[in-house]
Amino acid sequence: MPPAWAAEACHECRLESIGQMSYKPRILPNVQPRDGPSLRRLNQQGDARVGPSLQRSVWLVVFPGFELLDLSGPLCAFNLATFAHGARYECSVVSAGGDLVNCSSGFAVMTKRAVRSRPPDTLVVVGSPHEESLRGNPETVKLIRSFAPKVRRVASVCTGSFLLAAAGVLDGRQATTHWRFAGRLRTSFPKVQVNDDNIFVRDGEVWTSAGITSGIDLALALIEDDFGAEMSKGTARDMVVYYRRRGGQSQFSTILELEPTSERIRHVLSFAQEHLSEALSVERLAEIAGISPRQFARIFLTETGDTPAHAIERLRAEAALPQIQDGFESMEVVARNVGFRDIERMRRAFIRIFGLPPQSLRRAARVNKS
């Protein structure tokens, strides 16, 4: 039997007629969040606030012909984070004109009209498989131009990046989109620095994600940014999805994965990241930490769940990955740049961490670019 909150949430959807469903976004209750330090206010406008004790309003912007999963995936993540894990999200499905808006699957979703008097904390623009999204729905582009400067954070799912680009939000920024349309985004908006190999890209407070289901990855990353990694991981477990996908399009951050609790170990990892081409023995890292090698190894394992040697290997692989995918340097040069002693050592590390050797990842990157 599903939990009570799941059954209750199901009543929010009602079948209007065959082939049409109207969804009324649920305004979630103010669940008491986990204890944590208050974060400083980043923006005084509207609901653009941060801090674990403050509620965040999220507008998910749709338009005629939008992709339903671009909306429902992130919406589910935000709802679960609130119901099951103590986040405080208030989600609204918004459109330029309000009222019912048809998605590409033929369902109609009830939306609210954007109100200028109270902009949200976060604006998330969904995508569409249709040409209108790629050209930039004029009313939606106007909405984005009006609200983007007033909110703390702007994001897009899939081809929603075309709408952000049309509104000028992505000018001079790195961004991604569905792999099938990455080339078109690059040629249509030359001011945008398109990264076509990432699940999502963050450039300041502008976030973009790749195709369709990557909207869930994006939402989990936003939850982590707001409330921490544990809440994001718990939400991912409830959704039965990966907390952070690995592979050629992974958003991979070793330091974030290790999550050291003390400033001493964080400092050591930052030092290692800046000196990867050098020898990084336990003795040297312990010297940076100001403690004995034995004590350092024990504290490091306790705080991160990993050994120093494995952590350094992951940092080196993470640094090598974009160089491998860019294809400008030989494998020998890349291995030397990041501190692997030889190509074979780098190859074994890549297979352990990414599941593929460097050569395969370079070939995949070339195929995507072509």
VOPAGU-2260 file (C-alpha; in pm, 1 decimal, decimal comma):
REM VOPAGU-2260
SITE   aa  ch    i         X         Y         Z
SITE  MET   A    0       0,0       0,0       0,0
SITE  PRO   A    1     142,2     343,0     -91,1
SITE  PRO   A    2     208,9     593,0     188,8
SITE  ALA   A    3     -68,6     834,8     283,5
SITE  TRP   A    4     103,2    1134,6     130,2
SITE  ALA   A    5     137,0     954,9    -204,1
SITE  ALA   A    6    -231,9     865,4    -211,8
SITE  GLU   A    7    -324,8    1219,8    -117,4
SITE  ALA   A    8    -106,1    1363,9    -392,7
SITE  CYS   A    9    -277,4    1145,1    -651,7
SITE  HIS   A   10    -605,7    1326,8    -591,4
SITE  GLU   A   11    -450,0    1641,1    -737,0
SITE  CYS   A   12    -483,5    1491,3   -1084,6
SITE  ARG   A   13    -829,5    1453,5   -1228,9
SITE  LEU   A   14    -930,4    1317,6   -1568,7
SITE  GLU   A   15   -1124,4    1588,6   -1751,6
SITE  SER   A   16   -1205,0    1372,7   -2049,9
SITE  ILE   A   17   -1051,3    1094,9   -2250,5
SITE  GLY   A   18    -707,7    1206,9   -2366,4
SITE  GLN   A   19    -702,4    1513,7   -2143,6
SITE  MET   A   20    -585,8    1548,7   -1786,5
SITE  SER   A   21    -573,9    1865,8   -1583,9
SITE  TYR   A   22    -303,6    1892,5   -1323,4
SITE  LYS   A   23    -334,2    2141,9   -1038,3
SITE  PRO   A   24       7,4    2198,7    -883,8
SITE  ARG   A   25       7,7    2115,6    -515,8
SITE  ILE   A   26     115,7    2383,6    -269,7
SITE  LEU   A   27     315,0    2188,7     -18,6
SITE  PRO   A   28     291,1    2235,9     358,8
SITE  ASN   A   29     566,8    2404,3     555,6
SITE  VAL   A   30     759,4    2101,3     674,2
SITE  GLN   A   31    1018,3    2174,8     940,8
SITE  PRO   A   32    1361,1    2142,3     773,1
SITE  ARG   A   33    1666,8    1980,5     916,5
SITE  ASP   A   34    1884,2    2194,2    1138,8
SITE  GLY   A   35    2162,6    2374,4     960,9
SITE  PRO   A   36    2342,5    2706,4     944,8
SITE  SER   A   37    2150,7    2993,8     792,6
SITE  LEU   A   38    2283,8    3103,2     458,1
SITE  ARG   A   39    2311,4    3463,6     361,5
SITE  ARG   A   40    2046,7    3629,9     149,7
SITE  LEU   A   41    2173,4    3651,6    -207,2
SITE  ASN   A   42    1898,2    3861,2    -354,8
SITE  GLN   A   43    1644,6    4088,7    -192,2
SITE  GLN   A   44    1390,3    4074,9    -473,2
SITE  GLY   A   45    1074,1    3869,3    -450,9
SITE  ASP   A   46    1127,3    3519,6    -315,4
SITE  ALA   A   47    1493,1    3508,7    -416,5
SITE  ARG   A   48    1610,6    3387,4     -76,6
SITE  VAL   A   49    1836,7    3112,4      47,9
SITE  GLY   A   50    1872,9    2931,3     377,4
SITE  PRO   A   51    1742,3    2596,0     502,3
SITE  SER   A   52    1463,5    2757,1     708,4
SITE  LEU   A   53    1317,5    2958,6     420,9
SITE  GLN   A   54    1062,0    2842,0     168,1
SITE  ARG   A   55    1163,8    2856,1    -196,7
SITE  SER   A   56     912,4    2916,1    -468,6
SITE  VAL   A   57     984,4    2744,1    -799,6
SITE  TRP   A   58     811,3    2833,4   -1123,7
SITE  LEU   A   59     816,1    2562,9   -1390,3
SITE  VAL   A   60     743,8    2745,7   -1715,8
SITE  VAL   A   61     551,3    2562,0   -1989,0
SITE  PHE   A   62     407,1    2654,0   -2329,3
SITE  PRO   A   63     194,1    2477,1   -2593,1
SITE  GLY   A   64     356,8    2153,5   -2705,4
SITE  PHE   A   65     597,7    2120,1   -2410,2
SITE  GLU   A   66     742,3    1780,3   -2317,6
SITE  LEU   A   67     549,8    1636,7   -2021,7
SITE  LEU   A   68     846,9    1454,5   -1866,0
SITE  ASP   A   69    1049,8    1777,9   -1868,7
SITE  LEU   A   70     788,5    1907,6   -1625,1
SITE  SER   A   71     688,2    1600,3   -1425,4
SITE  GLY   A   72    1041,8    1475,4   -1353,1
SITE  PRO   A   73    1169,5    1789,9   -1175,8
SITE  LEU   A   74     828,5    1849,9   -1016,0
SITE  CYS   A   75     833,4    1500,9    -863,3
SITE  ALA   A   76    1184,3    1558,5    -725,6
SITE  PHE   A   77    1089,8    1889,1    -560,9
SITE  ASN   A   78     770,6    1739,4    -416,3
SITE  LEU   A   79     948,3    1434,5    -274,3
SITE  ALA   A   80    1222,2    1650,9    -124,2
SITE  THR   A   81     950,6    1848,2      55,7
SITE  PHE   A   82     716,7    1568,0     162,7
SITE  ALA   A   83     974,5    1306,7     256,1
SITE  HIS   A   84    1290,2    1497,8     346,3
SITE  GLY   A   85    1197,9    1831,9     496,8
SITE  ALA   A   86    1277,0    2068,2     210,6
SITE  ARG   A   87    1049,8    2369,1     164,8
SITE  TYR   A   88     957,9    2407,6    -199,6
SITE  GLU   A   89     641,6    2569,3    -328,5
SITE  CYS   A   90     606,3    2471,1    -693,1
SITE  SER   A   91     382,6    2638,6    -949,4
SITE  VAL   A   92     334,4    2547,4   -1312,9
SITE  VAL   A   93     333,4    2878,4   -1497,1
SITE  SER   A   94     270,6    2990,6   -1853,9
SITE  ALA   A   95     257,3    3324,2   -2033,4
SITE  GLY   A   96    -121,7    3325,2   -2053,6
SITE  GLY   A   97    -224,9    3090,5   -1771,8
SITE  ASP   A   98    -516,1    2842,2   -1802,2
SITE  LEU   A   99    -487,9    2498,3   -1966,4
SITE  VAL   A  100    -179,4    2433,4   -2179,8
SITE  ASN   A  101    -149,5    2122,7   -2398,9
SITE  CYS   A  102     170,3    1919,3   -2383,9
SITE  SER   A  103     317,5    1723,8   -2675,2
SITE  SER   A  104     145,6    1404,7   -2552,5
SITE  GLY   A  105    -202,4    1556,3   -2583,1
SITE  PHE   A  106    -268,5    1619,2   -2213,7
SITE  ALA   A  107    -373,0    1959,8   -2085,9
SITE  VAL   A  108    -206,6    2095,0   -1772,9
SITE  MET   A  109    -361,5    2372,4   -1565,5
SITE  THR   A  110    -115,5    2660,5   -1527,0
SITE  LYS   A  111     -95,3    2991,0   -1347,2
SITE  ARG   A  112     -26,7    3319,3   -1516,4
SITE  ALA   A  113     302,6    3479,9   -1420,4
SITE  VAL   A  114     253,9    3765,8   -1173,9
SITE  ARG   A  115     522,0    4034,3   -1175,5
SITE  SER   A  116     461,5    4150,7    -819,6
SITE  ARG   A  117     622,2    3843,2    -663,6
SITE  PRO   A  118     889,9    3670,6    -871,5
SITE  PRO   A  119    1001,6    3321,8    -763,5
SITE  ASP   A  120    1331,7    3210,1    -619,6
SITE  THR   A  121    1393,2    2975,2    -914,6
SITE  LEU   A  122    1266,5    2983,5   -1272,1
SITE  VAL   A  123    1279,0    2648,1   -1458,0
SITE  VAL   A  124    1194,3    2649,9   -1829,7
SITE  VAL   A  125    1098,8    2312,9   -1979,5
SITE  GLY   A  126    1159,3    2201,0   -2336,6
SITE  SER   A  127     970,1    2057,0   -2629,2
SITE  PRO   A  128    1037,1    1823,7   -2922,7
SITE  HIS   A  129     859,8    2067,8   -3154,1
SITE  GLU   A  130    1007,4    2331,0   -3381,5
SITE  GLU   A  131     834,8    2614,2   -3195,4
SITE  SER   A  132    1052,8    2552,8   -2892,3
SITE  LEU   A  133    1369,0    2564,7   -3101,9
SITE  ARG   A  134    1260,7    2889,8   -3265,5
SITE  GLY   A  135    1167,3    3037,5   -2927,9
SITE  ASN   A  136     799,6    3070,6   -2833,1
SITE  PRO   A  137     762,9    3452,8   -2838,7
SITE  GLU   A  138     531,2    3486,5   -2536,9
SITE  THR   A  139     748,8    3255,8   -2327,4
SITE  VAL   A  140    1067,5    3435,9   -2431,9
SITE  LYS   A  141     906,8    3762,5   -2322,9
SITE  LEU   A  142     816,6    3606,3   -1985,8
SITE  ILE   A  143    1175,8    3488,8   -1936,9
SITE  ARG   A  144    1319,6    3829,6   -2026,1
SITE  SER   A  145    1086,6    3991,3   -1776,0
SITE  PHE   A  146    1154,8    3761,6   -1481,3
SITE  ALA   A  147    1511,2    3630,8   -1526,9
SITE  PRO   A  148    1676,0    3947,6   -1388,8
SITE  LYS   A  149    1448,7    3936,1   -1080,8
SITE  VAL   A  150    1507,8    3578,7    -965,4
SITE  ARG   A  151    1800,8    3420,6    -783,7
SITE  ARG   A  152    1836,0    3125,7   -1019,6
SITE  VAL   A  153    1733,7    3034,0   -1375,2
SITE  ALA   A  154    1734,5    2682,1   -1520,2
SITE  SER   A  155    1621,1    2493,4   -1828,2
SITE  VAL   A  156    1541,0    2132,5   -1912,7
SITE  CYS   A  157    1628,2    1984,0   -2252,1
SITE  THR   A  158    1550,0    2229,4   -2536,1
SITE  GLY   A  159    1428,0    2486,3   -2286,4
SITE  SER   A  160    1784,3    2614,1   -2332,5
SITE  PHE   A  161    1676,6    2754,1   -2671,9
SITE  LEU   A  162    1421,7    2973,4   -2493,9
SITE  LEU   A  163    1682,5    3094,3   -2244,0
SITE  ALA   A  164    1918,8    3164,8   -2533,6
SITE  ALA   A  165    1650,1    3354,4   -2726,1
SITE  ALA   A  166    1591,0    3566,8   -2415,8
SITE  GLY   A  167    1964,1    3647,1   -2395,0
SITE  VAL   A  168    2011,1    3465,1   -2063,7
SITE  LEU   A  169    2284,0    3235,9   -2201,4
SITE  ASP   A  170    2494,4    3500,2   -2377,3
SITE  GLY   A  171    2858,8    3443,4   -2285,6
SITE  ARG   A  172    2772,5    3144,1   -2067,5
SITE  GLN   A  173    2836,0    2771,7   -2084,3
SITE  ALA   A  174    2523,2    2564,8   -2142,8
SITE  THR   A  175    2402,7    2226,5   -2258,9
SITE  THR   A  176    2091,0    2084,4   -2421,3
SITE  HIS   A  177    1963,8    1760,6   -2573,7
SITE  TRP   A  178    2251,3    1602,0   -2766,6
SITE  ARG   A  179    2041,6    1592,4   -3085,0
SITE  PHE   A  180    2003,7    1971,2   -3085,8
SITE  ALA   A  181    2342,1    2077,6   -2946,3
SITE  GLY   A  182    2479,7    2163,5   -3289,9
SITE  ARG   A  183    2176,7    2373,7   -3370,2
SITE  LEU   A  184    2201,4    2561,8   -3040,5
SITE  ARG   A  185    2566,1    2633,6   -3118,7
SITE  THR   A  186    2493,4    2770,0   -3467,2
SITE  SER   A  187    2170,6    2952,5   -3379,6
SITE  PHE   A  188    2318,7    3127,9   -3077,2
SITE  PRO   A  189    2694,1    3174,4   -3132,1
SITE  LYS   A  190    2730,0    3371,0   -2807,4
SITE  VAL   A  191    2646,7    3053,8   -2611,3
SITE  GLN   A  192    2934,6    2821,2   -2520,1
SITE  VAL   A  193    2767,7    2484,0   -2581,7
SITE  ASN   A  194    2888,4    2181,8   -2385,2
SITE  ASP   A  195    2715,5    1886,6   -2547,6
SITE  ASP   A  196    2858,0    1612,7   -2326,2
SITE  ASN   A  197    2725,6    1700,0   -1981,5
SITE  ILE   A  198    2406,3    1590,0   -1809,5
SITE  PHE   A  199    2380,3    1943,6   -1676,8
SITE  VAL   A  200    2590,2    2258,1   -1670,8
SITE  ARG   A  201    2604,0    2529,0   -1407,4
SITE  ASP   A  202    2738,3    2871,5   -1498,6
SITE  GLY   A  203    2691,7    3095,9   -1198,0
SITE  GLU   A  204    2322,0    3089,9   -1113,6
SITE  VAL   A  205    2218,8    2976,7   -1463,1
SITE  TRP   A  206    2170,9    2600,8   -1495,9
SITE  THR   A  207    2094,2    2400,5   -1811,1
SITE  SER   A  208    2037,0    2028,2   -1853,1
SITE  ALA   A  209    2055,0    1779,9   -2138,6
SITE  GLY   A  210    1765,7    1576,6   -2277,5
SITE  ILE   A  211    1437,2    1498,5   -2102,6
SITE  THR   A  212    1519,0    1273,1   -1802,2
SITE  SER   A  213    1822,2    1488,0   -1722,3
SITE  GLY   A  214    1568,0    1730,6   -1578,7
SITE  ILE   A  215    1559,7    1495,5   -1279,1
SITE  ASP   A  216    1939,5    1516,7   -1249,6
SITE  LEU   A  217    1908,2    1895,0   -1266,3
SITE  ALA   A  218    1641,3    1904,7    -995,5
SITE  LEU   A  219    1852,2    1682,8    -767,7
SITE  ALA   A  220    2145,7    1918,2    -817,1
SITE  LEU   A  221    1926,7    2219,9    -732,0
SITE  ILE   A  222    1802,9    2041,4    -418,5
SITE  GLU   A  223    2162,9    1972,5    -321,2
SITE  ASP   A  224    2254,1    2336,0    -382,5
SITE  ASP   A  225    1969,3    2445,9    -154,3
SITE  PHE   A  226    1962,7    2183,1     120,6
SITE  GLY   A  227    2274,6    1968,5      91,6
SITE  ALA   A  228    2386,8    1638,0     -54,4
SITE  GLU   A  229    2210,2    1412,4     195,8
SITE  MET   A  230    1866,3    1546,2     104,7
SITE  SER   A  231    1944,2    1515,2    -264,9
SITE  LYS   A  232    2066,5    1157,0    -220,5
SITE  GLY   A  233    1756,1    1066,6     -18,7
SITE  THR   A  234    1530,7    1209,7    -287,7
SITE  ALA   A  235    1719,7    1015,1    -555,5
SITE  ARG   A  236    1673,9     692,7    -357,3
SITE  ASP   A  237    1300,4     755,3    -329,3
SITE  MET   A  238    1279,0     817,5    -705,0
SITE  VAL   A  239    1490,4     505,1    -772,3
SITE  VAL   A  240    1735,8     702,4    -986,1
SITE  TYR   A  241    2108,0     761,7    -969,8
SITE  TYR   A  242    2212,8    1044,9    -741,3
SITE  ARG   A  243    2483,0    1136,1    -992,1
SITE  ARG   A  244    2518,6     953,3   -1321,3
SITE  ARG   A  245    2861,9     833,6   -1428,0
SITE  GLY   A  246    3001,6     801,8   -1777,6
SITE  GLY   A  247    3071,8    1030,2   -2070,6
SITE  GLN   A  248    2793,9    1273,0   -1976,7
SITE  SER   A  249    2834,9    1260,3   -1601,4
SITE  GLN   A  250    2852,6    1568,6   -1385,8
SITE  PHE   A  251    3142,1    1437,1   -1182,7
SITE  SER   A  252    3292,0    1610,7    -880,9
SITE  THR   A  253    3520,8    1403,1    -662,1
SITE  ILE   A  254    3547,5    1655,9    -380,8
SITE  LEU   A  255    3168,9    1680,2    -361,9
SITE  GLU   A  256    3136,6    1300,5    -364,6
SITE  LEU   A  257    3390,0    1256,6     -85,8
SITE  GLU   A  258    3218,3    1519,9     133,1
SITE  PRO   A  259    3494,7    1570,6     393,6
SITE  THR   A  260    3360,6    1714,5     717,4
SITE  SER   A  261    3668,6    1898,9     842,3
SITE  GLU   A  262    3835,5    2205,0     696,1
SITE  ARG   A  263    4172,6    2025,1     731,3
SITE  ILE   A  264    4078,1    1748,0     485,4
SITE  ARG   A  265    3900,0    1989,4     249,3
SITE  HIS   A  266    4218,8    2196,2     238,7
SITE  VAL   A  267    4426,1    1887,8     156,8
SITE  LEU   A  268    4191,6    1792,0    -128,7
SITE  SER   A  269    4199,7    2145,3    -267,3
SITE  PHE   A  270    4579,3    2141,2    -252,1
SITE  ALA   A  271    4588,5    1804,5    -429,0
SITE  GLN   A  272    4353,9    1930,1    -700,3
SITE  GLU   A  273    4590,3    2220,1    -771,0
SITE  HIS   A  274    4906,1    2001,6    -775,8
SITE  LEU   A  275    4791,6    1687,7    -957,8
SITE  SER   A  276    5096,7    1674,3   -1184,0
SITE  GLU   A  277    5321,9    1639,7    -879,2
SITE  ALA   A  278    5387,5    1339,3    -652,8
SITE  LEU   A  279    5112,7    1327,1    -389,5
SITE  SER   A  280    5216,2    1066,4    -137,2
SITE  VAL   A  281    5042,2    1015,6     195,3
SITE  GLU   A  282    5348,3    1166,1     361,2
SITE  ARG   A  283    5322,2    1485,7     158,9
SITE  LEU   A  284    4947,3    1519,1     210,6
SITE  ALA   A  285    4991,1    1457,8     583,3
SITE  GLU   A  286    5248,1    1737,6     591,6
SITE  ILE   A  287    4994,6    1972,3     430,1
SITE  ALA   A  288    4740,0    1866,4     693,5
SITE  GLY   A  289    4993,4    1918,4     972,8
SITE  ILE   A  290    4955,8    1570,1    1122,2
SITE  SER   A  291    5138,8    1236,7    1106,2
SITE  PRO   A  292    5091,7    1011,2     799,7
SITE  ARG   A  293    4922,1     739,4    1006,6
SITE  GLN   A  294    4682,6     986,9    1169,2
SITE  PHE   A  295    4613,1    1151,8     833,9
SITE  ALA   A  296    4528,2     820,5     663,1
SITE  ARG   A  297    4295,1     725,0     946,2
SITE  ILE   A  298    4114,4    1062,7     956,2
SITE  PHE   A  299    4088,7    1076,3     577,3
SITE  LEU   A  300    3926,6     732,5     557,4
SITE  THR   A  301    3687,0     814,5     843,0
SITE  GLU   A  302    3572,4    1141,8     686,5
SITE  THR   A  303    3551,4    1041,4     320,3
SITE  GLY   A  304    3507,0     664,6     321,8
SITE  ASP   A  305    3797,3     636,2      78,5
SITE  THR   A  306    4175,4     604,6      97,0
SITE  PRO   A  307    4399,3     897,8       0,1
SITE  ALA   A  308    4541,6     700,1    -293,1
SITE  HIS   A  309    4197,9     624,4    -439,3
SITE  ALA   A  310    4083,6     983,9    -389,5
SITE  ILE   A  311    4389,7    1121,4    -572,1
SITE  GLU   A  312    4330,0     874,3    -854,4
SITE  ARG   A  313    3971,6    1000,8    -888,7
SITE  LEU   A  314    4085,7    1363,6    -888,8
SITE  ARG   A  315    4335,9    1286,7   -1163,6
SITE  ALA   A  316    4079,3    1101,2   -1372,8
SITE  GLU   A  317    3832,3    1385,7   -1329,8
SITE  ALA   A  318    4095,0    1637,7   -1446,0
SITE  ALA   A  319    4196,7    1418,7   -1739,0
SITE  LEU   A  320    3843,4    1360,4   -1870,1
SITE  PRO   A  321    3783,0    1699,3   -2041,2
SITE  GLN   A  322    4134,0    1688,3   -2190,3
SITE  ILE   A  323    4060,6    1342,5   -2330,1
SITE  GLN   A  324    3728,9    1456,3   -2474,2
SITE  ASP   A  325    3869,8    1776,7   -2625,1
SITE  GLY   A  326    4118,9    1570,2   -2822,9
SITE  PHE   A  327    4384,6    1839,9   -2853,1
SITE  GLU   A  328    4654,3    1657,7   -2653,3
SITE  SER   A  329    4794,1    1308,5   -2694,6
SITE  MET   A  330    4717,4    1046,3   -2432,5
SITE  GLU   A  331    5079,3    1062,8   -2313,0
SITE  VAL   A  332    5059,2    1438,8   -2256,1
SITE  VAL   A  333    4723,6    1415,4   -2076,4
SITE  ALA   A  334    4854,8    1141,0   -1847,9
SITE  ARG   A  335    5159,2    1352,9   -1764,2
SITE  ASN   A  336    4952,8    1669,6   -1709,8
SITE  VAL   A  337    4740,0    1512,7   -1437,9
SITE  GLY   A  338    5004,3    1304,2   -1264,7
SITE  PHE   A  339    4946,8     952,8   -1396,9
SITE  ARG   A  340    5289,0     796,9   -1442,2
SITE  ASP   A  341    5199,5     625,3   -1769,7
SITE  ILE   A  342    4911,7     568,1   -2011,8
SITE  GLU   A  343    4837,9     219,9   -1880,9
SITE  ARG   A  344    4789,6     348,7   -1527,0
SITE  MET   A  345    4548,8     612,7   -1660,8
SITE  ARG   A  346    4363,3     352,7   -1869,1
SITE  ARG   A  347    4305,9     127,4   -1567,9
SITE  ALA   A  348    4188,1     422,2   -1358,4
SITE  PHE   A  349    3938,0     529,3   -1627,5
SITE  ILE   A  350    3791,5     180,0   -1652,6
SITE  ARG   A  351    3749,3     164,9   -1273,8
SITE  ILE   A  352    3592,9     511,4   -1246,7
SITE  PHE   A  353    3410,7     573,4   -1574,4
SITE  GLY   A  354    3363,3     218,2   -1699,4
SITE  LEU   A  355    3540,2     292,6   -2029,3
SITE  PRO   A  356    3903,2     345,2   -2137,4
SITE  PRO   A  357    4019,0     694,3   -2244,5
SITE  GLN   A  358    4026,7     599,0   -2613,3
SITE  SER   A  359    3657,3     504,5   -2609,9
SITE  LEU   A  360    3559,2     828,3   -2437,0
SITE  ARG   A  361    3757,9    1031,3   -2689,7
SITE  ARG   A  362    3589,8     852,4   -2981,4
SITE  ALA   A  363    3245,0     910,5   -2827,5
SITE  ALA   A  364    3322,4    1280,4   -2785,6
SITE  ARG   A  365    3427,0    1308,0   -3149,8
SITE  VAL   A  366    3105,0    1140,0   -3265,6
SITE  ASN   A  367    2895,8    1380,5   -3058,2
SITE  LYS   A  368    3080,1    1684,4   -3195,9
SITE  SER   A  369    3038,3    1565,8   -3554,4
